[in-house]
Amino acid sequence: MSKNKSTAVATDPKDAVTLKGNRMKHLRQNCPWLLMLVPAVLVVFLFNYLPIYGVLIAFQDFMPGDPILSPLTRWVGFQNFTRFFQDVQFWPLMSNTFLLCILGFIIGFPLPIIIALSLNALKSRKTAKVIQTIFTAPHFISLVVLVGMLTLFFGRYGLVNNIIAGIGGERVSYFLESGAFRPMYILSSNWQDFGWSAIIYIAALANVDPGLHEAAILDGASRFQRVIHVDLPAIMPMVSVMLIMSIGGLMGVGYEKALLMQTDGNLGVSELIATYVYKQGLTGVPDQAYATAIGLFNSIINVVLLIIANTTSKKFSETSLF
Amino acid sequence: MPAKAKAAKSPLMQSSTGDKVFYAINYAFLGLMTLIILYPIYFIIIASISDPDAVLGGEVILYPVRLTLSGFQKILERSDVWRGYLNTIIYTVLTVIISLIVTIPAGWALSRRELMGKKFFMIYFIIPMFFGGGLIPFYNVMNSLHLINTMWSIVLPSVLSVWNLFMTRTFFESSIPEGLVEAARIDGAGEVRIFFALVIPLSKAILAVMALYYAVGQWNSYFNAMIFLQDANLYPLQLVLKEILIASESTMGGSGETILEQYRLANQIKYVSVIVSSAPVIMLYPFVQKYFNQGVMIGSLKG
């Protein structure tokens, strides 16, 4: 509002005094705002932009403690990257990361939508609210505790094995079985987060015009048909935004959780690009330049995926992030 | 919202057989999901107050067997757990205070249309959402700032999430009427005064949401502590828990008998520590749920 006013005045060349007054006012107004931005700008600069600058070491023969830019810097071009592509771990890491994400996405993306539609179709708002509260609670359990719970349930003497032994089966240490890693990882992630992810759809469904439902009922639509033809289309824009975002974050799966679940037995499937970066760069004999190159490779894949998802969505529907 | 829902349904409420089947299936589905969510939590609770032998023997499935609080007694004696608890509380409180000071004013400034260089600042904050330097450069920055192995390595990197900043901005844009701000200006209030005397009192919802988001994030995180802290006296609760809970199966060696004995001793502590560490957050949650939901909805306005 006031912008319109000030530009209107500012474009009037005759009134130089007001113009000057306005500039002063503009400055006086902006000073506090700029000061308010200083802490945030500083924090982002320190913890987000300085590391982006530090990515330069991916192109260097870098020893911990070296300055990032100095006359003595030994530039090696893409050598660290080609080394990664030839690493015996390259394909296993790529497929482990990719498979874990894709499989997680196939279950984890539709489930919250189904839950939201299902909760929304309940007759009693009160029941829906209570169930929603229950569904959201596990979101607040920490990763450490979640993985701890997994070991308690699926460990050699955990509940699941006790039941198996009770009916005469063999005890299996699921944490040492590579086949069990992905199902455990994905199902526990869903257990923890489907309720949380559903909130956004539930909020969208609450804004559906009741008139649409009334019209559909008059047309003789059943409740299930209304879910499919009224509720679902209403949340489609939200669905595509969420789709773009999850595709963009596809290769950035929760490596913190994978790291907690790793054992010698399941390392063949649980080693991801990001956990490998951590091990190469911060444990054992650190090879920081190499690890940074791998990390950079991973984030470039992410950016490319995001751009592809965004452009595709823009082409086929109205929604896009940018 | 409830009134709307009622209006939509009541006048034409005559369930056909098909609808009855639909509602039955829907109830069954939600009931099953509720069980799936609740049973693991319920089991942890009953296992923590049961005799460890009964838990290990598979007797505890639906109700506690031979009630005992010995697990809780044992955890009371563990000084590392309580030190971790205290550390986590300190880190969480500091993170919340600093993050509010960093996030809320910046969110307000970004929501002002007349802000100088607004476009620049927006881009400046958007870039880190999609691209980052990665783990190793981040570690090196912390190292060159001499933050490694101090409590600030845990607090400072967590004081601003760009998502939260944009959420705050969206809140201000949609919830503080521009006319009100303009009126205060005409009354001669300066921008600082407007922020503290007008905006902040109207923004309890976003303050609550942000405080909760940052608090839960800090309470539950372990990774930064794992890479930045060497001094066990500085460990937050989650790092202590990691050692208690996730003693990896492969490291438990020995003959069958000793393994079983190790499990017997370790598991009870595990059940109890899950409860002791998660209880504050989970118990607080139903009371603050509306704020969390509000937060998600504010975030979705942008989408």
Interface residues (C-beta under 8 A of the other chain):
Chain A: M1 S2 K3 S6 H26 R28 Q29 N30 C31 P32 W33 L34 M36 L37 P39 A40 V41 V43 V44 L46 F47 N48 Y49 L50 P51 I52 Y53 G54 V55 I57 P64 I115 S118 L119 A121 L122 K123 R125 I131 T133 I134 F135 T136 A137 P138 F140 I141 S142 L143 V144 V145 V147 G148 M149 T151 L152 F153 G155 R156 Y157 L159 N162 I163 A165 G166 S173 F175 L176 W191 G195 I199 I200 A203 A204 A206 P210 H213 E214 I217 L218 S222 R223 F224 P237 M238 V241 M242 G248 E256 L259 L260 Q262 T263 D264 G265 A274 V277 Y278 G281 L282 Q288 A291 T292 G295 L296 N298 S299 N302 V303 L306
Chain B: M1 P2 K4 A5 A7 A8 K9 P11 L12 S15 S16 G18 D19 F22 Y23 N26 Y27 F29 L30 M33 T34 I36 I37 L38 P40 I41 F43 I44 A47 L56 G57 G58 I61 I101 V102 T103 P105 A106 W108 A109 L110 R112 R113 E114 L115 M116 F121 Y124 F125 I127 P128 F130 F131 G132 G133 G134 L135 I136 P137 F138 Y139 N140 V141 L145 L156 P157 V159 L160 V162 L165 E178 G179 E182 R185 G190 E191 V192 F195 V216 W219 N220 S221 Y222 F223 I227 Q238 L239 L241 K242 I244 L245 I246 S248 E249 S250 I259 L260 Y263 N267 K270 Y271 S273 V274 S277 S278 V281 I282 Y285 P286 Q289 F292 N293 V296 M297 G299 S300 G303
